[in-house]
């Protein structure tokens, strides 16, 4: 029985195994027998040809190098830069612009724009010497239309500047003239030839202009993500709360009292949707493209970058009519310059192409602003530039102190007084160059070709500094190569009583300027001072020498949008609060410039760029209760 | 759907399961289990020894047969698939000669000529691309066909090697889809790379009968050699209606800005010749011209330059006296001197790329490969990929009429700029010219960038060579902005259970004028924070955040409650900082909003004996870190710390319960490229019950641990980002001989 049962179970097992075998085998056979069906959804891709090796090349050997030549350049109906602009007129001085004088009476705006171009470095009074002839067509109010100018020559080398949509019918053919106007149409715009301008409101400031309204880098938590421009100039906000924009337009919140009118305030939102000509299309546009969903996916890093870039672009190129015009001219100049035009980085990062002159250099690392982006560092050496004005004592002690610095590369003496040059100079290891100046104060900031380092230590012959003061200040400058690093400071303030700006050199808890009688800064500021400031301002500095400090501080502050840096100055403590001269030994004497100097310069800049700082950078162990032996700059602490 | 993603099957049979048949996978799993049980039954050890011998033999034979059968079946289960897939392979591995033939009737429709006014918003249907989370367009490739006319004469060569390569590259890329209904861009497999090999009308008819042609909307054609004799149009002459054209040799007249894509003319030498990169710097020749088919007028101009400038200019031509003709493409001659081409290009600083009959020249690619700066003399030529590439950085464009001035124009370029251009030229070739694949992918990326502009690749990514990308820092807070004082700061106190000390800190901090909110991060999960009534009453809102886990990184979490940009991180035992010191710290932060502004400073040093970094807390003249036991910083860095910290640093810090402050110092220095600002003189950070900061730092093992952190982080970052400075920030009149009463921050440094 047992064996039967055993056998039975064995047979059972056997038959089960057979069944399995047949089943599985059958499947396999079935699969072999049936042709494989195409797999749904399987990626097929471009086939790998068996004979891909045998395929012929798209061009026969020899066809490429020997393509027959014809001297006839391809041509077309409209203008491009090469065909319609004659750069041979621009050789030498680069872009020189002649502006056609207005024929009849002109508006105040027109007058001031003319003045602003005339004050710029591009301007020339001679149409023959100009490489660009500018035709202003901007009097929207007066309805004055310009007629065809004299040197028209089919519009060659002409720029027609239209700040507001042309009210005039086209009185003459534009021909080969470049057109700079707002909102050009794709069909008429010639890329690389015409210039597209922003649409400017009538009341756009002529100069300076309000800085951007952004007060913080990152968006305020909880504000609307998107605002839609509406008909009648209102704004609707779409909230961050609505996850993705639903298709039934629910992403728009009920337009309640939160809706604001254009002109008063812009909506408080991270993004604003501006939809060209038809505001009512905005909501449909939003649905179709799911703008909101795309915006919500944007990383905080990108939002942060976009916010800041809008502000930079506004400040650098859009905030005043003058900036818009200068930007247009700069764009054209870049086309003329070709390889020595602004590199893209200079256009697109602070301080912008209007303040980073391509005539100085086309290598970003030559400027003080781009070391981070370039992964470079400012040079480890400086040049001391000592200005010797009246009475004309050779600054022997000062030269010794400066030459003692390990970072000093050269000493330049700018001899700017009536006395004859001394025949002998102190023996130093430093190369010493004497420049005979033109007795003008603004000479102090001339970009002398003999200055071979990025850093300049600007000094007055009457200044007194110790070697360790120089050393420490220079090390600080290396951390802030775009700022001025100085020892003595002064401040500006708003004078309610006089309704204007005031100036004080008294010691206070804050400062906004450093005196250039002893300060480190980048040599680029000499170029900027000499070539970008309006002539009127430099003349002002020459006439009122104490203003030159203020002017230089204005310039650097306008470029960096940062206050200068103060470092400790040992001598200061010996003196009474208001720095008075006349003590033993010659001392730099910061005379208070006439207060209208600050006001005049502020008016010329169009705004007040100076910023106040409440800090001073000291050595890490400055006056700490620790052995003086451990301190690197111990002589800074000597009483 | 693939099995690999499902639980179980995927890992066991990775090869097998990559197949897309779901049910197959399940079957396989069942089989394995059954086999196992059957085997166990058959070979059960208790069974066989007790049987009679003859039976045993009989059974064993039977079982072996069954077993063999099973094994064979099992093998079969595996084998047929490989046989099958190789069958599939064979199906794909067809011959180009066997592709289906399509007869084009002579009267089949011809598309309109190209529409010159086409722009993306008029001729391209973006709605086909839709919104997709990856922001990638989907590209479909039509199957290869052979087109013949009514008489059976082929319309063109079926496909060239390069076009086949191009389509393979697209097919292998992320853009590819085989689902024609989901595609946003269609690429015909009709090869129009070289117009000379085409019958124009018939090719156009072939395009028009494509299944989704629809006037060419969203179709992309690749053409490198446009036009034909005698007047050589600068764009493909095949009527193509609204189709996008990726063309080599566009002029400003034919190029539809923002619609067409200008591509290089591929040089076959790129694949044939290996020119290793040559470092930038002066080379033997200043200027070389190596083109052979030059118009005599141009050759005269160039030879005049050679006469004028002697050795530094080399004008080459075809070799006429070479015996073997086959190699002549790779040789150039000047008088009787023979040079290897393209190697000779590496001997020159500048290389002339002159217009021929066509504007686009393959030599441009050779020149870039040689790291020679191309001098492009071809009026109105749209340089390849000029929509995204900044050619000013890699080339010199000279108008044809100024050809005689070329030498002086080039000489006016500073040496440093020339070297930049040489590097840039080589980089352009490596990234966008060196293969058909590179050309195809760059073209698709440009179109992709237009369709998803908000996800487009930046100027820097397109143009900066890898070396620049590595070395440069793009500060996320680059706008020079001084935040208004009125905004104030949010203090974040990380605490565990030291309630008494915490309350003292809260009371002290609340005295700081610019404090706008106080956030307590309660990191103790076992104990509830004190009742509301017990907390100190302060003038600003106080919020308590309870955390899920006791982790140090909780201190740097970007809490929604932080409404100000400035954050003060402060430990629950820092009671020694005066209100003046904290207020001053905040004002310093306003001037340096992109930096860490803190009180106790620390330094990293290179230990020459141990050959690694060392942590230093002694009285030094330098600072490279500040402790975050008391530091101001921008709240954006909380986001970076929590979500963008490189490598495993965040987990490492949480696991070791240490060094979160060093990690923050590394992070900020790395992303901004700037040093910390230490404020106010050194203080002894000691308090009765505290162990943090100085108290703990003195501990020897603690110092070793901190050094270890620095070494660990430096290896994760791949660099040492910390910057050493010798300054700290004090109030303007600090320690000056000036009446204390008149100072803004008199109570600084005193304890």
Interface residues (C-beta under 8 A of the other chain):
Chain A: X6 X10 X13 X14 X16 X17 X18 X20 X21 X24 X25 X28 X31 X32 X36 X39 X41 X42 X43 X44 X45 X46 X47 X48 X49 X50 X51 X52 X54 X55 X56 X57 X58 X59 X61 X62 X63 X64 X65 X66 X67 X68 X69 X70 X71 X73 X74 X75 X76 X77 X78 X80 X82 X83 X87 X186 X187 X191 X192 X214 X215 X216 X217 X218 X220 X221 X222 X288 X289 X290 X293 X294 X295 X297 X298 X300 X301 X304 X305 X308 X309 X311 X312 X338 X339 X340 X341 X343 X344 X348 X349 X350 X361 X362 X363 X372 X373 X374 X375 X472 X475 X476 X479 X489 X507 X508 X509 X510 X511 X560 X561 X562 X563 X566 X567 X572 X573 X577 X611 X613 X614 X615 X616 X617 X618 X619 X620 X621 X622 X623 X624 X626 X630 X631 X632 X633
Chain B: X1 X20 X21 X31 X34 X38 X41 X42 X47 X59 X62 X63 X66 X69 X70 X73 X76 X77 X80 X84 X87 X88 X92 X93 X94 X95 X96 X97 X117 X119 X126 X127 X131 X133 X141 X144 X157 X159 X160 X161 X162 X163 X164 X167 X168 X170 X171 X172 X176 X178 X191 X193 X194 X196 X197 X224 X225 X229 X230 X232 X234 X251 X252 X253 X254 X257 X265 X266 X267 X268 X291 X292 X293 X294 X295 X297 X298 X318 X328 X329 X355 X356 X357 X358 X359 X361 X362 X363 X379 X380 X390 X392 X393 X396 X397 X398 X399 X400 X409 X412 X413 X414 X416 X417 X420 X452 X454 X455 X459 X463 X468 X470 X471 X472 X473 X474 X475 X476 X477 X478 X479 X480 X481 X482 X483 X484 X487 X560 X562 X563 X565 X584 X587 X588 X591 X593 X601 X619 X620 X621 X622 X623 X634 X635 X636 X639 X644 X672 X673 X674 X675 X678 X681 X682 X725 X726 X727 X728 X729 X730 X731 X732 X733 X734 X735 X736 X737 X738 X742 X743 X744 X745
